[in-house]
Amino acid sequence: RHRWLHGERPSQPVEFDDETGMWHIYGYPEAVSVLGDPATYSSDVARRFVPGADQWDFDGNLTQLDPPEHKKLRTLVSRAFTPKMVADLESSIAKVTNGLIDELDTDEFDLVDAIAYPLPMIVIADLLGTPREDRDLIKQWADDSLAERGQIKTKDEDGEQARSIASQRDDQRKMDDYLLEHVTDRRKNPKEDLLTSLIQAEVDGDRLTDNQVVNFASLLFFAGHITTTMLLGNTLLCLDAYPDQMARVREDRALVPLAIEESLRYLSPLASAYRATNVDVELGGTRIPKDQMLEVWLAAANRDPRQFTDPDTFDISRTPNPHLGFSHGIHFCLGGPLARLEGRVALNILLERFAELRVDHDRAPEFLTSPDFTGVWTLPLRT
Ligand code: HEM
């Protein structure tokens, strides 16, 4: 599914897949057209295409909403999840990163295990205000859910267009019960945390229900964790593969944010986004009927030579770098500033604390075998 990672270019920007009954969108301008037009291309995909999903609770899940409901919910959660709240996390992200490095007792370590996996989870838990001691519990749910996602079916038994994500639901329920306990507590005992801010957020007299707060908080764990893990691992992997660029970043730390952006383009952690056609459309010279499911390959669009010169080369000097790693349009990643901050802080600290950081190719890095994510799942480093 991730064939462009090996330099293979899709032959057309839009392709129908007989096996899954889905349309794949690979081209950059085509992806931008789809993501930028929510009236034509709906995000209400699970309910429309996953059998049984109409029974699920999507209340508070921004990713599945279309206007005007999307705008209403996004405005409300944005009142709580503010740029200031994210910026204020900088020193605690640095502290957590340094703490994780302090725990290392050897000069060889797996970057994913040691830092890239735990850091984003601790950051989200701290942001929401749930106790760090519960980290192992949450890790368990997240791991189980991810393992099950790896077994996503490409077609349901009835031959309908579908990709089942049903097995995630048990872990989701455990996570939701856990979060609800905390939401109930914050109603009685408000704290300085995101859960409390979400409960208190108000726009034109509207407020979030407990259920919406729970579903949104749980979305943060699923949307903001593994994606950020991938970002951190991938950035180190790419810099290691291009030693001249690693040297430049070491010398001039102002280049760190550019390295993060190029990593998001070159190895986009969330490989694709899904949409459904509301009407018959013409896209990239192809006619797509109404009520079809589209998989918009952000990772492939980010390597479209019509948009990026020499797209299979990792090059931190691309400015501007209008990659689609965080999507485009109304669903543009709400956690983008947080992911960028975590990437910048962690990379700076790694470069400061280790005069040398090399990927240990005797113990080859492994990519996560997931249809949804692109990135390394083990990254052995030598210092
Ligand atoms: C949405 C990628 C980190 C929260 C998205 C979307 C993408 C994305 C591609 C849009 C999908 C679509 O258009 O359907 C990433 C990547 C990350 C990252 C690559 C890390 C490198 C985070 C973090 C958080 C977060 C740290 C929060 C803690 C969200 C939320 C949405 C979202 C709430 C839904 C926005 C909406 O539908 O309006 N993310 N994300 N993400 N992301 Fe992220």
Boltz pocket constraint, residues with backbone or C-beta under 6 A from the ligand:
constraints:
  - pocket:
      binder: B
      contacts: [[A, 35], [A, 43], [A, 62], [A, 63], [A, 64], [A, 74], [A, 124], [A, 219], [A, 220], [A, 221], [A, 223], [A, 224], [A, 225], [A, 227], [A, 228], [A, 231], [A, 268], [A, 269], [A, 270], [A, 272], [A, 273], [A, 274], [A, 298], [A, 324], [A, 325], [A, 326], [A, 327], [A, 328], [A, 330], [A, 331], [A, 332], [A, 333], [A, 334], [A, 335], [A, 336], [A, 338], [A, 339]]
      max_distance: 6.0
